[in-house]
Amino acid sequence: MLTWKDIINFAVNGNPNPDKRVEKTEAEWKAQLTPEQYRITRQKGTERPHSGALCTTYDAGKYNCVCCNSPLFDSTIKFSSGTGWPSFTQPIKENAIKYEKDSSFGMVRVEVMCNTCDAHLGHVFPDGPEPSGLRYCINSESMVLEKESVNE
């Protein structure tokens, strides 16, 4: 289980290697993504709080990167933070997320990105629920929910 100390270590000393890499030109990303997805994932934008389609969704499944479809988070670790963005306590695996220090807007935060394609996802904070104490605050536009199929 990742802790805030682990996150800071990754942001300062380097991230774990991803399982694979996906790299495309800006033209390829623009052709694949909606304008809002492009603005958020490739230009480090943010959606308005409480505006994302995945804020109040709690269906079982995996939350994948909208750019490269890499699994990022599992629905079992999603929680309602009241912040207006989907929130998670842990990534699906340690090397799914890339961490960088973000000093924009006059504050210091830790930006989280897809470790496969460098898509901006949001930020992580040390004010989440136990046991990890982490809150991954993620833009809905940066993810797609791959719902679990129900076998009948």
Backbone torsions as a table, in degrees:
resi	resn	phi	psi	omega
1	MET	NA	128.4	179.0
2	LEU	-74.2	145.4	176.2
3	THR	-121.0	172.9	178.8
4	TRP	-60.0	-37.2	178.1
5	LYS	-60.2	-40.8	177.0
6	ASP	-62.9	-43.6	-178.4
7	ILE	-61.2	-47.5	179.1
8	ILE	-62.6	-40.5	177.6
9	ASN	-59.5	-44.9	178.2
10	PHE	-63.3	-44.5	-177.4
11	ALA	-64.1	-33.2	-176.8
12	VAL	-90.3	-42.8	-170.4
13	ASN	-105.9	-2.5	179.2
14	GLY	114.8	151.5	-174.4
15	ASN	-93.8	158.8	174.7
16	PRO	-66.0	152.5	178.9
17	ASN	-70.5	136.5	176.4
18	PRO	-73.5	162.8	177.0
19	ASP	-67.1	-31.4	178.6
20	LYS	-154.1	170.7	176.4
21	ARG	-124.8	142.7	172.9
22	VAL	-125.7	121.0	179.4
23	GLU	-129.5	132.9	178.9
24	LYS	-136.4	162.8	175.4
25	THR	-76.7	162.5	177.2
26	GLU	-59.1	-37.2	178.1
27	ALA	-63.2	-40.3	178.2
28	GLU	-65.7	-42.2	177.9
29	TRP	-63.7	-42.7	-179.4
30	LYS	-62.6	-37.0	179.8
31	ALA	-70.7	-31.1	-176.0
32	GLN	-84.4	-36.4	-170.5
33	LEU	-101.8	156.6	170.9
34	THR	-70.3	162.0	177.7
35	PRO	-56.3	-38.9	179.9
36	GLU	-70.4	-41.0	176.4
37	GLN	-62.1	-41.7	179.0
38	TYR	-63.6	-45.8	-179.2
39	ARG	-58.9	-43.1	-177.1
40	ILE	-76.6	-51.1	-171.9
41	THR	-79.5	-35.6	-175.1
42	ARG	-100.6	-21.9	-178.8
43	GLN	-114.3	10.7	176.0
44	LYS	61.2	42.3	177.4
45	GLY	-84.2	179.1	178.2
46	THR	-139.2	139.3	174.9
47	GLU	-83.4	157.3	177.3
48	ARG	-63.1	144.4	178.3
49	PRO	-59.2	145.1	178.0
50	HIS	64.6	14.6	-178.4
51	SER	-102.1	-16.7	-174.5
52	GLY	-77.6	143.3	-178.6
53	ALA	-63.9	-24.6	-175.8
54	LEU	-96.3	2.3	-178.5
55	CYS	-59.2	-44.9	-174.3
56	THR	-110.7	17.5	177.8
57	THR	-92.6	129.2	179.0
58	TYR	-130.4	28.7	176.8
59	ASP	-66.7	149.0	178.1
60	ALA	-69.3	137.4	177.6
61	GLY	156.8	-166.9	-179.7
62	LYS	-114.1	140.3	175.4
63	TYR	-97.6	114.0	-176.1
64	ASN	-106.5	157.6	176.6
65	CYS	-64.6	131.8	-179.9
66	VAL	-68.1	-23.1	-178.2
67	CYS	-83.5	-45.3	-172.7
68	CYS	-124.1	-0.6	178.1
69	ASN	66.8	16.0	175.8
70	SER	-70.7	137.1	176.9
71	PRO	-64.1	132.7	-178.4
72	LEU	-114.9	-48.6	-175.3
73	PHE	-139.5	154.3	176.0
74	ASP	-105.6	145.8	-178.5
75	SER	-62.3	-22.4	-177.9
76	THR	-70.3	-16.0	179.7
77	ILE	-112.7	17.6	174.7
78	LYS	-86.3	143.9	177.9
79	PHE	-145.1	161.1	178.9
80	SER	-87.9	108.7	-177.6
81	SER	-93.1	-14.6	-177.0
82	GLY	76.7	6.6	-177.0
83	THR	-86.7	-19.1	-178.4
84	GLY	101.5	3.6	176.4
85	TRP	-131.3	150.7	174.4
86	PRO	-56.8	135.9	-177.1
87	SER	-127.4	142.2	-177.3
88	PHE	-135.7	155.7	-179.2
89	THR	-96.3	-20.5	-177.6
90	GLN	-154.0	151.2	170.1
91	PRO	-74.2	165.9	-179.1
92	ILE	-63.9	-31.2	172.8
93	LYS	-154.2	158.0	-171.5
94	GLU	-55.8	-38.4	-175.2
95	ASN	-94.9	14.4	178.0
96	ALA	-76.2	-26.1	-172.7
97	ILE	-117.3	143.6	175.7
98	LYS	-110.3	141.8	-175.0
99	TYR	-121.5	135.2	175.7
100	GLU	-141.6	144.4	174.7
101	LYS	-65.6	134.5	-179.1
102	ASP	-125.1	112.0	-179.4
103	SER	-105.2	18.9	-179.3
104	SER	-73.2	161.0	176.0
105	PHE	59.4	29.5	174.4
106	GLY	69.5	20.7	177.7
107	MET	-140.7	162.8	177.4
108	VAL	-109.2	122.6	179.2
109	ARG	-134.5	175.2	174.1
110	VAL	-114.2	114.1	177.7
111	GLU	-77.5	141.4	174.4
112	VAL	-115.0	136.9	-179.6
113	MET	-133.2	159.0	171.6
114	CYS	-65.0	127.3	-178.4
115	ASN	-75.8	-12.4	179.3
116	THR	-85.2	-41.9	-173.4
117	CYS	-128.2	2.7	178.5
118	ASP	68.7	19.9	177.0
119	ALA	-67.1	133.8	174.8
120	HIS	-68.9	129.4	180.0
121	LEU	-109.0	-41.8	-175.9
122	GLY	161.0	-137.3	-178.2
123	HIS	-140.7	162.4	175.2
124	VAL	-120.5	141.9	-177.4
125	PHE	-130.9	155.2	-179.0
126	PRO	-90.7	32.6	-176.8
127	ASP	-120.4	27.0	-180.0
128	GLY	-87.8	179.1	-179.0
129	PRO	-73.5	159.8	174.8
130	GLU	-69.0	155.0	11.8
131	PRO	-89.7	-16.3	-175.8
132	SER	-82.3	-30.6	-175.7
133	GLY	75.0	9.6	-177.7
134	LEU	-99.6	146.9	173.2
135	ARG	-131.6	104.0	173.1
136	TYR	-82.7	113.2	-176.6
137	CYS	-101.8	106.5	-164.8
138	ILE	-119.9	137.7	175.9
139	ASN	-70.1	131.8	176.6
140	SER	-57.7	-38.6	-176.5
141	GLU	-65.5	-14.9	-178.5
142	SER	-92.2	-1.6	-176.7
143	MET	-132.0	159.2	168.2
144	VAL	-126.5	140.8	178.7
145	LEU	-93.0	118.5	173.9
146	GLU	-95.7	97.4	-175.5
147	LYS	-67.3	145.1	176.0
148	GLU	-70.2	138.3	176.8
149	SER	-81.7	143.1	-179.9
150	VAL	-98.6	119.2	178.5
151	ASN	-87.4	123.7	-179.2
152	GLU	-112.3	NA	NA
